[in-house]
Amino acid sequence: MTLYAIDPQALADKITAILGDKINNIQVALGEVTVEVPHQSYLEVATILRDHPECQFEQLMDVCGLDFSTYQDGSYEGPRFAAVSHLLSVSLNQRVRLKVFAPDDSLPVVASLTSIW
């Protein structure tokens, strides 16, 4: 049995309640919470996740880019490029993955989080 500081599903439920319609998708897999947001609300959501008293994700641990061109053996039909940020709340001992897809595959750019973390 794996023990978590906070149950991943409870964290996902809490984030869903806080962010509401700012979320495209939220899922729990392998004990990890992934929140996908539209590019238009990326910075707003990141700020909420940092500042909301029930989130307190005060540390950006990692940022990486993903290319979905060969995902699902090439049968994936969605935006090609995404940025994924791994956030940590030291205060509340919880983690979340924040994913945003670039709106234009020919120029895969999303807003920078440097003004937030």
Summary of the structure (lengths in Angstrom):
residues: 117
radius of gyration: 14.3
end to end distance: 34.0
largest distance: 44.9
contacts: 305
relative contact order: 0.21
helix: 27%
strand: 32%
